[in-house]
Amino acid sequence: MARYRCTDCGHIYDEEHEGKPFIRLDKDWKCSFCGAPKGAYEKMKV
């Protein structure tokens, strides 16, 4: 499972914790903290 970070606010989307792969989120999904689009997230390196 991977983790993704919002480049706007730093929120971490953890696939294991959320129970859904980031890639499977709707394309119009937004950050629950700052409202940034899915495209603002970057995959974190292990």
Buried (B, 14 or more C-beta within 10 A) or exposed (E): EBBBBBEBEEBEBEBEEBEEEBEEBEEEEBBEEEEBEBEBBEEEEE
